[in-house]
Amino acid sequence: MSTLGEHEEATARALAARLTAAEVGARALGEGVHWRVEAESPGERAVAVHCLWYERVASGVMLGMNPGNARQRPREVGAAHEGPEYLVILQHGGKRAADGRTGVEAEAVACVRRWLDGAALDDLARELPFVDQKLRAMRAVAAQLAPGLRWDIEAEPGCALWVYGGDRSCTLARSGEGTSFACRIGQAEVAFGDAISDPPAAVAAWLVERVPITQLASRVPGIELERHVEWIEREPAIRRFLEAGASLDVLAPAR
């Protein structure tokens, strides 16, 4: 059985050695499970690579779940990543220029070398698509949104796109090879889809056309409604309660 941080430290030291062999001055730093490799060029460019490690997740029954908060059908969970992962953060002038995650050591090494050699960010992203992959995907979706919608994108690691329209909002994020979509009224999530085929159309249906919640699943393929959402449109008081920040959990006892 490995000790705490053993895999992370070994991953960081192996990456630093690989970069040194490629004539890149690099050093492994850290303690416990927090290990990184740092490298810099004579100019203003630098790189920090956080070395992560994922163990196999044991399957089993999840304890403590609130049945009132369960969906009509549980979300499908993809296979979890196992082994090393490299969070590569590219810096210029002391500020973040881009980042990305890869499980392939050779890609991390190539990214560090090319960035410190002066490669343009656009060229680097074409050569190594993991660079700013989530952020670029969300920016592409945002560029197709209806005019007038307010939006912003979270930082790494989620890079979720938040879009706002009055009392409604939604979030989109990379999910495997697709895009997930969550709809909210106030702070309460009322519908979710793991992978939707047309993100801009889904946003327009929810925020521009303001499709009723009970009709959303028929308009946006892949959407699952939360339990009790039909009460939101029947009872104005419940809608006001959710807009104030309450959760759908409060409806469970009345089921």
N, C-alpha and C positions, 0 to 999 in steps of 0.2 A: 504494500500500500504506500503510495507516494506521500511525502510530507507536504504541508501547506506551502504553496508557491514553488515547489520543485519544478513542475512542468513550465511555469512561466519564466523562471530564471533560466532554465536550460534552453528554452526557445529564444530568449533575448540574447544569451551568450552565443548561441549558434548563429543567429542573424548577424551579430556584431562581427564574428569571425569571418562570415561569408562576405560581408562588406569590406572588411580589412583586406581580404584576399583579392578583392576587386579594386583595390587601391582607393578605397573610400575610408577616410578616418572616422571611425565610429566607436562608441563606447556604450556598454550596457550598464544601466543604473536601476536601482530599485531595492525593494525589500518586500517580504511576504509575497502576496499575489500581485503586487503592483510593480511590474518591470517594463522598462522601455529602452529603446536604443536611440541615441541622439547622434546626429551628424550635421556638419555645416560646411559651406563653401567659403572661400576667401571673401566673397561678396556679401550680399544681404540675405542669401538663401540658407535655409536650415530645414531639417526634417526631424520629427519625433515619431518613432514607431512604438506604439503601445502593444506589448505582446500578451495576448490573452490565451486561455486554454479552456476548452469545454469538455467536460466529462460526459460519458453516456448517462442519459437520464433514465432512471428506473421507472418502468410503467407500473401503474397500480391505481387504486381508488383514491380520488382526491377527497380528503376529509374537510369538514367544516363548511361546505358549500351551502349557501342560503338558497333553498329551492324556490323561493319567491323571486329570486334574481336570475333564475335560469332561463335560457331561451327555449323556444318551442323545439328547436333542434340544435344540439351543441355544435359549436364551430369546429371545423376540421383543423387539426393541428398537423403541420408538415413535419418531416423528419428533422430532428434537431442537429445542428452542426456539431461534430465531434473533432477533437484535436486542436491544433493551433489556429489562431486568427490574428492577423496583423492590422491594427488600426493605424494607418499612415496619415500623418498630419503634415502637410507642406506649408512652410512659412516663408514669408518675404518681408524683410524689414521689421521683424519681430511680430508680425501679424499673420493670422491664418490666411492662406491663399486657397487651399482646397484640402479635402481629406477623403478617405475611402477605406473600405475593409476588404481584405482578401485572405483566404486560407492557404494561399500558395506562396511559399517563401521566395521562390524565384521572381514572382511578380513584385513582391515588396522590394527586393534587391534592385530590380530593374527600375522601379519607380524612384527610389532614392538616388540612384546613379544619374538617371536622366534629368531629374529636377535640379540636382546640384551641378550638373553640366550645363544648365541654362536652357533646357527645353521649354518651349511655350506651353502654357497650361492646356490650350485646346489640342495641341499635338499630342501631349501626354495622355489626355483623356481618350483620344482616338486609339492610341497604341495600347493603353491599359484601361479598359472601360470601367474598372472598379473605382477609378478616381472620380469623386463627386457624383457617383452613379445615381444615388437616391435624389440628391439635390437637383441634378439635371433633369431627371424624370419628372419631378414635381414642378419645376419651372416650365417644362413643356406643357404640362396640363394647365397650369395657371395662364399660359399664353392663349389658351383656347376658351377661357371662361368668358361668360357674357360681360359686356362692358358695365361698369358701375358696381360690380361686386367687390367688396373689400376682402383682401386675403393676405396671409403671411405664411412663411415657411419656418418650421422649427429647425434648430441646429442639429447636428449629428448627436446621437446615432439615429434618431427617428426620422428627421427631415420630413415630418408630416406637414401637409398643406392644409391650413385652416381657411375656410371660406365662410363669410358672414352675410346674413340677409335678414335684418330685423330681429325677431325673436328666435329665428332659426339659424343653425349653423351646421357645418359638416366638416369632416376631416377625411383626407385621402392620404394613403401611405403605401409604399412598396410592400407587397406581400408575396414572397416567393417570386414567381415570374409575372405576377399580376399586380393589380392595385386594389387595396381594400377601401371601403367606403362606409363611414359611420354618420348617421343623421342625429341631430340633437335639437331639442326644444329647451331653451334655457341651458341648464347644466346636465339635463337628463338625456341619455342616449336612447333613442326610440327605435332605431333600425340599424342593421349592420350587414355588410356583404364582404366576404373574404376576397373575392376577385370579381370585379365588374368589367364588362367589355368596353363601355364607353363612358369614362369618368366625366368629361364635360357635360354630356347629356344628362347624367345622373344628378350633377350639381344643378343644372338648369331646371330639372323636374322638381327638385326639392326647394330651391331658393328663389327661382324666377317664376315658374308656373305655380309654385306652392301647392303641389299635388297633395290631397288629403293623405294622412298617414296610412289609412286602411287601403288605399289604392296604390301605394308606393311599390309594393312587391310586384304588381302586375305591370308597372311602368318601367321598373329597373330590374332586369333579370339578375338573379343571384342574391337579392336582398331578403333578409330575414327580419321579421318584426319582433320587437321585444313583447313580452307578455303584458297584458293590460293596456296596450296603447289605445285600444278603442275607447277607453274611458276619457282620454285626453280631449277628443273631439266631442264627446257627449257632455262633458262637464266642464264648463268654463272655469270653475273654481280650481279644478285640478290643474288646468293649464297655467293659471296664475301661480299656483303653488310651485310648479316645475320651473317657471320662468324666474322665480325667486331663489332657485338653487336647490330645491328638493329633489329626491331620487324616486324612481318608480318603485323602489322597495317598499315605500309607504303604502302602496296599494295591495301588497301581498295578503295582509290579513283579511281584506275585503273580498278576496277572490271567491 
